[in-house]
């Protein structure tokens, strides 16, 4: 029996209106009533996940959440951190300098300042809007080298971002975990951070084997957790590379894909 379900949010749990369907809410509630742990694993900060957690009644200290692509793993109610693998101000400076050279925008999440960007732009405003955050304009050269930074993101029009990705120095992939969470978002994380590592650590914390874990996602930042899981599930709307590594492909985020997996593999409907 599967004992842990880890769900990406955007493009997976949430439909195109940013909502969790009643059928999905019902399936998750029934799975949890059977003792199955359900956790959200998102690139979002915790602030951008609180509504979904509340909608699913996953707000106690027996509930866990994986934010910033699992750079942080926390208990929900107390926000007690059980895993933290983050970056520093020096990393933000280096990536911002490279972003300027490549002609793309950049923003980052600072523990002290929140969502920061050297220059306000449409993509940072989108990030702020979906997560309910304010934007702090800050030249990254002003950051202390030891400033706690959750993650740094190159952000721009998909065509410009793709061109930048093609020019990334190869050594950068040794320094950071680099994942693309959307056509306009490229994320730089601590090299020990990814959703697979985060889910694996939580499973170990709960005494659950990888074979007892279901992970569902749709984009590049979900790759590691789909590879880790006993059952890695790609949404019908997932990118082709995610579908290629999945054990199972479900319906889209607009067609109750998450609910259908839970119903089939946990509720035995």
Secondary structure, DSSP 8 states (H G I E B T S, - for coil): ---EEEE-TBTTTB-TTS---HHHHHHHHHHHHTT-EEEEE-SS-GGGTHHHHHHTT--STT-EEEETTTTEEEETTT--EEEE--EEHHHHHHHHHHHHHHT-EEEEEETTTEEEESS--HHHHHHHHHHT--EEE--GGGS-TT-EEEEEEEE--HHHHHHHHHT--TTHHHHEEEEEEETTEEEEEETT--HHHHHHHHHHHHT--GGGEEEEE-SGGGHHHHHHSSEEEE-TTS-HHHHHH-SEE---TTTTHHHHHHHHHTS--
